[in-house]
Amino acid sequence: MNFTIQQIKQIEDKGLTVDKVLKQIEIFKTGLPYINLESAASLEHGINKLTEAEENYYLNFYKEKKESLDIVKFVPASGAATRMFKFLFEFLSTYKKDKQTINSFINKNKATELSLFGVGLEKFPFYKIVLSEAEKYVTDFKSLSADEKGLEFIKTMLDENRLNYGFSPKGLLPFHKYKDHIATAFEEHLFEAALYVKSKGVAKLHFTISEIYKDIFDEEFLRIQKIVERKTDTKFEISFSYQKSATDTIAVNLKNEPFVEADGSLYFRPSGHGALLSNLNDFEADIIFIKNIDNVVVYKYEKDVAKYKKILAGILIKTQSTAFQYLKELEEDNITEAKIIEIARFLRSKMNVIISLEFEKYSTKYQKEYLIDKLNRPIRVCGMVKNEGEPGGGPFWVKDQANNISLQIVESAQIDKKNKHQKSILKRATHFNPVDLVCGIRDYKGETFDLSQFVDEKTAFITMKTKTGKEIKALELPGLWNGSMANWNTIFVEVPLVTFNPVKTVNDLLKPMHQIS
């Protein structure tokens, strides 16, 4: 395939190479394999359920160790809030105010989300803000009919010339209404971080955002900084990074040819949250908590949430310290056979690593090399919530192309639903992934791993999109907590539903964990 000089310059300006782009195009042509599920992970079969005594042990262990550690909370926050308001955008595009009432629209279209939105309107944290803005924009707003007020309310929220909530960063939208102020998700992450990220009086948070939002995130931090620091007795170090253009991927048409814009340039797209592995790889912290921007709760529930963050971190530190000790012992020449067996059992029982059936036949030298390879990896401890119909990836035992079995977080899009056996395993899933991770990215010598070395490239996604009315194919990199961490050592722990409260649709803000009363 021959690119023009202009296109080659475009590729290089993005930090890519022609060879990388050609490899991406080849993936579209050859396709990507589905994940091969071996079985669903469940309690005592890949997911740990802790006793109260164990919870208290890990809580205290984390409390004891954290003041000596460099800790950061990593929050993917680059998305606009468009999907939150999807049903409202659809309403605005199809509602005929001269021909129907809002109630008849709801009945005709079975628009239950719109109905719920209307019933709960006054409970939304932004209710008075939008009402005030509507009165500014619309002459005689107060004299309008109920339907006209409802329509103008929604327009005021979403019109780009008004509040433009649908294209604002989700992290800066009004999320929670307190007696004396309105809190954003960004603010709630600070309050929450003070409970479990703080070390030596400082809590470090890193947000991955779209570069165009940098100034307004800075403004929001300056607005709330003194109040939050006073209330939590915590100093905050806030940093930001952006999805790197070198992680963008080429889009192709249905013939698997690069999609070319009207001006002759190639069309590249952001490659999903897997692109953030590059941002994560820039860190050198001892402990990294990962949590999505929209998964927050009102203050009265934050201590419950923080408790389980600390428990997961305690498990990570304890497991990591044992692994580090074993790795040092494996470097010794006089290691005993009993110690080798002990280390292999630790890998199986504590890190869910399936040891080769041929292991006992290996020479001592190769046994040591094998164990070092299995032990010396980044570690993630992931909270898993009982499956109650919420969307999201789930924990599964997965078999790769070399027949190696490992614990993975798998998205439903990675599974072949036409395969009855695979579909039946999917249906047996008992837990799902709330994106509740604690990560250890240093090795036993204190050096930071190159996280790009632990990715399963074959777990990328090909998705269908549209561009200027034409169907195109897009390539998403292996998800940050999916294929990007496929070769990490993985521990799954059951955590309660209180830890999972995402705001995927605006109506989620009406749920108890987002309401003061």
PLY file of the C-alpha trace (Angstrom):
ply
format ascii 1.0
element vertex 517
property float x
property float y
property float z
element edge 516
property int vertex1
property int vertex2
end_header
0.00 0.00 0.00
1.36 3.40 -0.95
0.70 6.47 1.16
1.09 9.99 -0.18
3.86 12.24 1.14
1.17 14.23 2.98
-0.20 11.06 4.60
3.25 9.82 5.63
3.92 13.18 7.29
0.55 12.94 9.04
1.45 9.47 10.34
4.84 10.60 11.61
3.42 13.77 13.18
1.16 11.55 15.30
4.18 9.67 16.61
3.33 6.59 14.54
5.25 4.84 11.79
4.09 3.64 8.40
4.94 0.09 9.48
2.65 0.33 12.53
-0.21 1.65 10.43
0.25 -1.15 7.90
0.14 -3.68 10.75
-3.13 -2.14 11.95
-4.60 -2.46 8.44
-3.47 -6.09 8.34
-5.42 -6.73 11.58
-8.60 -5.52 9.86
-7.94 -7.95 7.01
-7.14 -11.00 9.12
-9.54 -10.25 11.95
-9.04 -10.90 15.65
-9.89 -14.12 17.51
-12.59 -14.26 20.15
-11.55 -14.91 23.73
-11.68 -18.62 24.55
-13.45 -18.95 27.90
-12.50 -21.97 29.97
-14.96 -21.27 32.78
-16.46 -18.42 34.77
-14.49 -17.35 37.82
-16.54 -17.77 40.98
-16.11 -17.87 44.75
-13.27 -20.21 45.67
-12.67 -20.74 41.95
-10.66 -17.62 41.20
-12.54 -15.13 43.40
-11.63 -14.79 47.08
-14.29 -14.16 49.71
-12.76 -12.71 52.85
-13.83 -13.37 56.42
-14.31 -10.43 58.77
-11.02 -11.34 60.47
-9.20 -11.31 57.12
-10.73 -7.95 56.22
-9.54 -6.45 59.50
-6.08 -7.95 59.04
-5.60 -6.40 55.58
-7.10 -3.08 56.71
-4.58 -2.84 59.54
-1.74 -4.08 57.34
-2.39 -1.31 54.82
-2.66 1.29 57.58
0.68 0.13 58.95
2.50 0.23 55.61
0.98 3.11 53.64
2.91 6.00 55.22
6.12 4.62 53.72
4.67 4.17 50.23
4.27 6.38 47.16
0.56 6.07 46.37
-1.52 7.56 43.55
-5.13 7.33 42.39
-5.41 7.04 38.58
-8.76 8.19 37.21
-9.72 7.79 33.52
-11.77 10.96 32.93
-11.39 11.89 29.28
-14.94 11.25 28.13
-17.66 13.80 27.49
-21.04 13.15 29.08
-22.88 12.58 25.77
-24.02 9.02 26.56
-25.45 10.14 29.90
-28.07 12.13 28.02
-28.65 9.83 25.06
-32.39 9.38 25.66
-32.82 13.14 26.06
-31.03 13.86 22.78
-33.29 11.27 21.11
-36.34 12.98 22.61
-35.27 16.40 21.32
-34.71 15.02 17.82
-38.06 13.21 17.52
-40.56 15.09 19.72
-43.18 17.10 17.77
-44.40 19.71 20.23
-47.25 20.84 17.96
-48.61 17.33 17.48
-48.22 15.57 20.83
-47.80 16.05 24.55
-44.73 14.80 26.38
-46.92 12.23 28.12
-48.28 10.91 24.80
-44.70 10.76 23.48
-43.69 8.68 26.51
-46.63 6.30 26.05
-46.21 5.93 22.30
-42.44 5.34 22.47
-42.41 3.46 25.78
-39.91 6.08 26.90
-39.55 4.89 30.50
-36.23 6.70 30.98
-37.82 10.00 29.99
-40.72 9.31 32.36
-38.32 8.61 35.24
-36.37 11.76 34.41
-39.54 13.84 34.63
-40.73 12.26 37.88
-37.35 12.78 39.58
-36.61 16.18 38.06
-36.42 18.16 41.30
-34.03 15.60 42.85
-31.32 16.16 40.26
-28.37 18.19 41.59
-28.54 20.53 38.61
-32.30 21.23 38.84
-32.09 24.79 40.15
-29.07 25.61 37.96
-30.91 24.62 34.79
-34.12 26.31 35.91
-32.28 29.56 36.53
-30.58 29.37 33.13
-33.87 28.57 31.37
-35.43 31.69 32.86
-32.54 33.73 31.45
-32.81 32.28 27.95
-36.58 31.99 27.57
-38.85 35.03 27.78
-41.81 34.51 30.15
-40.55 31.02 31.06
-42.71 30.95 34.19
-45.88 31.48 32.15
-45.24 28.54 29.80
-47.28 25.33 29.95
-45.84 22.32 31.80
-44.85 20.65 28.51
-43.22 23.81 27.20
-41.27 24.21 30.44
-40.13 20.60 30.26
-38.94 21.00 26.69
-37.08 24.22 27.44
-35.54 22.67 30.55
-34.02 19.86 28.48
-32.91 22.26 25.75
-31.22 24.46 28.36
-29.29 21.43 29.64
-28.14 20.21 26.25
-28.05 23.04 23.69
-24.48 23.98 22.83
-25.38 27.66 23.19
-26.72 27.11 26.70
-25.30 24.74 29.37
-24.12 22.15 26.82
-24.01 19.36 29.43
-23.89 16.64 26.79
-20.50 17.79 25.53
-19.03 18.75 28.89
-16.55 16.47 30.68
-18.48 14.04 32.86
-16.15 14.72 35.77
-17.21 18.38 35.98
-20.98 17.97 35.80
-23.09 18.57 38.93
-23.30 15.09 40.50
-24.38 15.50 44.12
-26.49 18.08 45.93
-25.53 18.87 49.53
-27.16 21.39 51.85
-24.62 24.09 51.13
-23.19 23.25 47.69
-23.23 21.13 44.53
-20.36 18.62 44.10
-18.86 17.33 40.87
-17.49 13.80 40.43
-14.03 15.39 40.35
-14.58 16.86 43.82
-15.91 13.57 45.19
-12.76 11.77 44.03
-10.70 14.17 46.15
-12.78 13.58 49.29
-12.63 9.82 48.71
-8.88 9.83 48.04
-8.24 11.54 51.38
-9.58 8.41 53.07
-7.22 5.88 51.49
-4.66 7.49 49.17
-3.28 9.99 51.67
0.28 9.26 52.76
2.29 11.68 54.91
-0.60 14.12 54.72
-0.65 14.23 50.89
-3.08 12.58 48.46
-1.93 12.26 44.85
-4.51 12.00 42.08
-3.95 11.73 38.36
-6.74 12.32 35.85
-6.51 11.36 32.18
-8.53 14.01 30.37
-9.05 15.52 26.94
-6.54 18.33 26.48
-9.31 20.81 25.60
-10.66 20.44 29.16
-7.38 21.12 31.00
-8.19 24.75 31.87
-11.64 24.04 33.28
-10.33 21.15 35.41
-7.66 23.52 36.75
-10.34 26.10 37.49
-12.48 23.56 39.31
-9.54 22.48 41.49
-8.71 26.08 42.38
-12.35 26.68 43.26
-12.63 23.78 45.69
-9.01 23.23 46.82
-9.02 25.20 50.08
-12.38 23.85 51.19
-11.55 20.21 50.48
-8.08 20.46 52.00
-9.51 22.05 55.16
-12.31 19.50 55.52
-10.03 16.50 54.97
-6.82 17.83 56.56
-5.09 16.73 53.35
-2.88 18.38 50.77
-3.67 17.35 47.21
-1.26 16.89 44.34
-3.34 16.86 41.16
-1.84 15.97 37.80
-3.31 15.47 34.34
-2.33 13.67 31.17
-3.94 13.23 27.77
-4.51 10.26 25.53
-1.44 10.28 23.32
-1.96 10.74 19.59
0.52 7.92 18.98
-2.11 5.54 20.40
-4.71 6.54 17.77
-5.52 3.85 15.21
-6.30 4.03 11.51
-9.92 3.63 10.40
-10.74 1.65 7.27
-13.70 1.27 4.93
-15.59 -2.00 4.45
-12.94 -3.12 1.94
-10.28 -2.74 4.66
-8.73 0.23 2.87
-7.72 3.34 4.85
-10.59 5.81 5.11
-9.46 9.00 3.39
-10.97 12.39 4.25
-12.10 14.87 1.58
-8.79 16.75 1.95
-6.77 13.59 1.31
-5.78 12.99 4.93
-6.12 9.65 6.70
-8.79 9.25 9.36
-7.46 8.18 12.75
-9.58 7.51 15.84
-8.87 7.30 19.59
-8.31 3.65 20.42
-10.35 3.22 23.60
-9.24 3.06 27.23
-6.47 0.63 26.32
-4.59 3.68 25.04
-4.24 4.80 28.67
-1.72 2.02 29.35
0.83 4.44 27.90
-0.19 7.04 30.51
-0.10 4.45 33.31
3.33 3.34 32.11
4.71 6.81 32.88
4.22 6.31 36.63
6.74 5.13 39.19
4.47 4.82 42.24
4.43 1.90 44.66
0.64 1.58 44.68
-1.81 2.77 42.02
-5.56 2.74 42.59
-7.61 2.78 39.37
-11.22 3.94 39.39
-13.47 5.52 36.75
-14.49 9.18 37.02
-18.23 8.46 37.29
-17.99 5.82 40.04
-18.47 8.00 43.14
-20.92 8.24 46.03
-22.21 10.99 48.31
-20.07 11.62 51.35
-22.00 9.48 53.85
-21.09 6.31 51.91
-17.45 7.16 51.19
-16.04 5.45 54.30
-17.69 2.17 53.26
-16.14 2.49 49.80
-12.73 3.46 51.21
-12.72 0.44 53.53
-12.61 -1.98 50.63
-10.03 0.06 48.74
-7.76 -0.29 51.76
-8.47 -4.02 52.02
-7.52 -4.58 48.36
-4.35 -2.53 48.86
-3.47 -4.54 51.96
-3.80 -7.77 49.97
-1.58 -6.34 47.23
1.19 -5.23 49.59
1.16 -8.50 51.55
1.19 -10.67 48.42
3.83 -8.52 46.76
6.16 -8.64 49.76
5.99 -12.46 49.81
6.60 -12.61 46.04
9.60 -10.29 46.37
11.09 -12.46 49.11
10.66 -15.59 46.99
12.27 -13.90 43.97
15.35 -13.06 46.05
15.54 -16.66 47.26
15.27 -17.94 43.68
18.45 -16.04 42.86
20.38 -18.12 45.40
22.36 -21.14 44.23
21.51 -23.33 47.22
17.71 -23.10 47.06
16.11 -26.35 48.23
13.60 -28.52 46.40
11.15 -27.94 49.26
11.42 -24.16 48.78
10.80 -24.52 45.04
7.63 -26.52 45.74
6.57 -23.91 48.33
6.96 -21.09 45.79
5.01 -23.02 43.14
2.18 -23.57 45.65
2.18 -19.84 46.50
1.82 -18.96 42.84
-1.11 -21.34 42.47
-2.95 -20.59 45.70
-2.31 -16.84 46.08
-1.81 -15.61 42.52
-4.02 -18.03 40.60
-1.15 -19.06 38.33
-1.67 -22.44 36.66
1.62 -24.30 36.96
2.62 -26.50 34.02
1.92 -30.22 34.46
5.49 -30.79 33.28
6.97 -28.61 36.07
8.17 -31.50 38.23
10.09 -32.94 35.24
12.06 -29.72 34.70
15.65 -29.42 35.84
16.20 -27.29 38.96
17.73 -24.55 36.79
14.69 -24.40 34.53
12.27 -24.64 37.48
13.89 -21.52 38.92
13.71 -19.69 35.60
10.08 -20.73 35.20
9.12 -19.50 38.68
11.00 -16.22 38.28
9.19 -15.59 35.00
5.80 -16.27 36.61
6.51 -14.26 39.77
8.31 -11.24 38.36
5.30 -9.44 36.87
3.07 -6.51 37.73
0.30 -7.43 40.19
-3.32 -6.29 40.20
-5.88 -6.93 42.91
-9.38 -6.39 41.54
-12.63 -6.01 43.39
-15.48 -8.09 41.94
-19.15 -7.45 42.63
-21.97 -10.02 42.55
-23.69 -9.97 39.19
-27.04 -8.20 39.53
-27.61 -7.36 35.89
-25.26 -4.38 35.71
-23.26 -3.95 32.48
-19.53 -4.43 32.43
-16.79 -6.98 31.99
-16.56 -10.07 34.10
-13.95 -12.39 35.67
-13.24 -15.57 33.73
-10.67 -18.31 33.38
-9.39 -17.96 29.81
-7.38 -20.33 27.59
-4.94 -18.70 25.16
-3.74 -20.05 21.82
-0.92 -21.93 23.56
-3.48 -23.59 25.91
-2.28 -21.59 28.91
-5.11 -20.86 31.36
-5.24 -17.61 33.33
-7.62 -15.28 35.14
-8.80 -12.36 33.01
-11.34 -9.56 32.97
-13.33 -10.09 29.78
-15.81 -7.80 28.02
-18.89 -9.42 26.48
-17.85 -8.04 23.07
-14.80 -10.34 23.20
-16.96 -13.46 23.43
-18.44 -15.38 20.50
-22.16 -15.38 21.38
-22.89 -17.73 18.46
-20.83 -20.43 20.16
-23.27 -22.23 22.50
-20.53 -23.46 24.84
-19.00 -19.99 25.19
-22.41 -18.42 25.64
-23.30 -20.90 28.39
-20.09 -20.02 30.28
-20.95 -16.34 29.94
-24.42 -16.99 31.39
-22.90 -18.77 34.39
-20.90 -15.70 35.41
-21.61 -14.83 39.04
-19.64 -11.57 39.28
-18.72 -8.55 37.19
-15.90 -6.02 37.09
-16.67 -2.61 38.61
-13.24 -1.23 37.55
-11.92 -1.35 41.09
-8.21 -2.09 40.81
-5.13 -1.71 42.97
-1.89 -2.16 41.05
1.73 -2.86 41.91
4.01 -1.91 39.03
7.48 -2.24 40.62
9.62 -5.37 40.54
11.47 -6.90 43.49
14.50 -4.71 42.79
12.40 -1.57 43.06
12.44 -0.87 39.34
9.28 -0.03 37.42
8.05 -2.62 34.92
7.63 -1.70 31.27
3.90 -2.40 31.19
3.84 -2.65 27.40
5.63 -5.99 27.73
2.63 -7.62 29.43
-0.08 -6.89 26.84
-1.94 -9.53 24.82
-2.14 -7.75 21.46
-4.67 -10.26 20.14
-7.34 -8.97 22.54
-7.88 -5.76 20.57
-11.40 -4.97 19.28
-12.73 -4.20 15.82
-15.91 -2.13 15.98
-18.28 -0.65 13.40
-18.69 3.14 13.30
-19.92 5.77 10.86
-18.09 8.74 9.37
-19.84 11.32 7.17
-22.69 8.83 6.76
-20.42 5.98 5.65
-19.76 2.77 7.53
-16.19 2.31 8.70
-14.23 -0.12 10.85
-12.38 1.11 13.93
-9.65 -0.61 15.95
-9.56 -0.37 19.73
-6.44 -1.40 21.61
-6.68 -4.14 24.26
-8.67 -2.62 27.15
-6.69 -1.14 30.02
-7.95 -3.71 32.54
-8.57 -6.38 29.88
-5.90 -7.41 27.38
-3.50 -4.65 28.40
-3.09 -6.44 31.74
-3.47 -9.96 30.38
-0.02 -11.06 31.53
-0.11 -9.46 34.98
-0.52 -11.60 38.09
-4.18 -11.28 39.03
-6.11 -11.61 42.28
-9.91 -11.24 42.35
-11.69 -10.40 45.60
-15.43 -10.13 46.21
-16.45 -6.63 47.33
-19.96 -5.31 48.14
-22.20 -3.50 45.68
-21.70 -0.20 47.54
-18.34 0.07 45.76
-20.00 0.25 42.33
-22.12 3.31 41.61
-21.36 4.52 38.07
-23.40 7.20 36.37
-23.91 5.79 32.89
-27.24 7.56 32.37
-28.37 10.80 34.01
-31.12 8.86 35.82
-28.44 7.00 37.79
-28.08 10.23 39.79
-31.48 9.42 41.32
-30.15 6.22 42.95
-29.68 6.23 46.76
-25.86 6.36 46.64
-26.08 9.68 44.79
-28.75 11.23 47.01
-28.35 12.76 50.46
-31.84 11.73 51.56
0 1
1 2
2 3
3 4
4 5
5 6
6 7
7 8
8 9
9 10
10 11
11 12
12 13
13 14
14 15
15 16
16 17
17 18
18 19
19 20
20 21
21 22
22 23
23 24
24 25
25 26
26 27
27 28
28 29
29 30
30 31
31 32
32 33
33 34
34 35
35 36
36 37
37 38
38 39
39 40
40 41
41 42
42 43
43 44
44 45
45 46
46 47
47 48
48 49
49 50
50 51
51 52
52 53
53 54
54 55
55 56
56 57
57 58
58 59
59 60
60 61
61 62
62 63
63 64
64 65
65 66
66 67
67 68
68 69
69 70
70 71
71 72
72 73
73 74
74 75
75 76
76 77
77 78
78 79
79 80
80 81
81 82
82 83
83 84
84 85
85 86
86 87
87 88
88 89
89 90
90 91
91 92
92 93
93 94
94 95
95 96
96 97
97 98
98 99
99 100
100 101
101 102
102 103
103 104
104 105
105 106
106 107
107 108
108 109
109 110
110 111
111 112
112 113
113 114
114 115
115 116
116 117
117 118
118 119
119 120
120 121
121 122
122 123
123 124
124 125
125 126
126 127
127 128
128 129
129 130
130 131
131 132
132 133
133 134
134 135
135 136
136 137
137 138
138 139
139 140
140 141
141 142
142 143
143 144
144 145
145 146
146 147
147 148
148 149
149 150
150 151
151 152
152 153
153 154
154 155
155 156
156 157
157 158
158 159
159 160
160 161
161 162
162 163
163 164
164 165
165 166
166 167
167 168
168 169
169 170
170 171
171 172
172 173
173 174
174 175
175 176
176 177
177 178
178 179
179 180
180 181
181 182
182 183
183 184
184 185
185 186
186 187
187 188
188 189
189 190
190 191
191 192
192 193
193 194
194 195
195 196
196 197
197 198
198 199
199 200
200 201
201 202
202 203
203 204
204 205
205 206
206 207
207 208
208 209
209 210
210 211
211 212
212 213
213 214
214 215
215 216
216 217
217 218
218 219
219 220
220 221
221 222
222 223
223 224
224 225
225 226
226 227
227 228
228 229
229 230
230 231
231 232
232 233
233 234
234 235
235 236
236 237
237 238
238 239
239 240
240 241
241 242
242 243
243 244
244 245
245 246
246 247
247 248
248 249
249 250
250 251
251 252
252 253
253 254
254 255
255 256
256 257
257 258
258 259
259 260
260 261
261 262
262 263
263 264
264 265
265 266
266 267
267 268
268 269
269 270
270 271
271 272
272 273
273 274
274 275
275 276
276 277
277 278
278 279
279 280
280 281
281 282
282 283
283 284
284 285
285 286
286 287
287 288
288 289
289 290
290 291
291 292
292 293
293 294
294 295
295 296
296 297
297 298
298 299
299 300
300 301
301 302
302 303
303 304
304 305
305 306
306 307
307 308
308 309
309 310
310 311
311 312
312 313
313 314
314 315
315 316
316 317
317 318
318 319
319 320
320 321
321 322
322 323
323 324
324 325
325 326
326 327
327 328
328 329
329 330
330 331
331 332
332 333
333 334
334 335
335 336
336 337
337 338
338 339
339 340
340 341
341 342
342 343
343 344
344 345
345 346
346 347
347 348
348 349
349 350
350 351
351 352
352 353
353 354
354 355
355 356
356 357
357 358
358 359
359 360
360 361
361 362
362 363
363 364
364 365
365 366
366 367
367 368
368 369
369 370
370 371
371 372
372 373
373 374
374 375
375 376
376 377
377 378
378 379
379 380
380 381
381 382
382 383
383 384
384 385
385 386
386 387
387 388
388 389
389 390
390 391
391 392
392 393
393 394
394 395
395 396
396 397
397 398
398 399
399 400
400 401
401 402
402 403
403 404
404 405
405 406
406 407
407 408
408 409
409 410
410 411
411 412
412 413
413 414
414 415
415 416
416 417
417 418
418 419
419 420
420 421
421 422
422 423
423 424
424 425
425 426
426 427
427 428
428 429
429 430
430 431
431 432
432 433
433 434
434 435
435 436
436 437
437 438
438 439
439 440
440 441
441 442
442 443
443 444
444 445
445 446
446 447
447 448
448 449
449 450
450 451
451 452
452 453
453 454
454 455
455 456
456 457
457 458
458 459
459 460
460 461
461 462
462 463
463 464
464 465
465 466
466 467
467 468
468 469
469 470
470 471
471 472
472 473
473 474
474 475
475 476
476 477
477 478
478 479
479 480
480 481
481 482
482 483
483 484
484 485
485 486
486 487
487 488
488 489
489 490
490 491
491 492
492 493
493 494
494 495
495 496
496 497
497 498
498 499
499 500
500 501
501 502
502 503
503 504
504 505
505 506
506 507
507 508
508 509
509 510
510 511
511 512
512 513
513 514
514 515
515 516
